[in-house]
Amino acid sequence: MQARVEIHLKKGVTDPEGENVLKALKLLGFSNVSSVQSIKVFEIRLSGLTAARARSAVDEMCRKLLANPVIHDYRVEVRAGR
């Protein structure tokens, strides 16, 4: 199994990295860019688990380590590995 986890800031939480990238893009002449959001992506390979158990394990990883529930939301996608 392979899991893809996208972690992003909740609405209303300041994204300084995204704001700095937006400023830099505008300075480089990309005036049509109106916003930038930073997102962390983790690709996790799991073995010996069903899709349901893999999803459950990755959810637990997010709750315990990968995401801060106060400021982050996350999305998990599980699919058969290559």
URZITA-V266926 format. One record per pair of residues at least 24 apart in sequence whose ideal C-beta (glycine too) atoms are under 7 Angstrom apart, sorted by the first residue. I is the first residue (numbers start at 1). J is the second residue. If there is no record, write none. Layout:
# URZITA-V266926
I&J / I&J
This chain:
# URZITA-V266926
1&46 / 1&49 / 1&51 / 1&54 / 1&78 / 1&80 / 1&81 / 2&43 / 2&45 / 2&79 / 2&81 / 3&44 / 3&46 / 3&54 / 3&58 / 3&76 / 3&77 / 3&78 / 4&41 / 4&43 / 4&77 / 5&41 / 5&42 / 5&44 / 5&58 / 5&62 / 5&66 / 5&74 / 5&76 / 6&39 / 6&41 / 6&74 / 6&75 / 7&39 / 7&40 / 7&66 / 7&67 / 7&72 / 7&74 / 8&37 / 8&39 / 8&72 / 8&73 / 9&71 / 9&72 / 10&71 / 10&72 / 10&73 / 13&71 / 42&66 / 45&81 / 51&78 / 54&78
